[in-house]
Amino acid sequence: MEINQFNIRVYGLLTDAGRILVTDEFRLGIFMTKFPGGGLKFGEGTIECLRREFREELNSEIEEITHFYTTDYFQPTTLLPTTMQLINIYYQVSVNKPFHFKTTENKFDFHEIIEGAQCFRWVKISELSENDFTFPIDQRIICKIRDELL
């Protein structure tokens, strides 16, 4: 099988008082935990993508943005019908307070389990665990997040 396409994903690491924001979602028929953000659209820059995702998902404008990590190894996609090379780009971000999004204390705290269901929650950075995240790249950078953002 030849892989000849990229799937570029852009994520924001939003921290507050020793916590980091994560999103729990039901997409592609599975429950997933990841960081806020999403897919880069053609004609869009990575920062523009992340700003759009934060407006759409969190009703928030990013105030500050700093590059944190870009995938530096080969990672194929696992859930899509066509296998592509996955590239994740993470930025450390800040947004103005008060926050304009609702959070919950519970994982997958949806009203209904439907495609696109989503909720946000804060997790203490010191308590982050690789096992709490669905995707390999997220799992791989948890130590880096604990070391650099705590």
Disulfide bonds with the S-S distance in Angstrom:
none
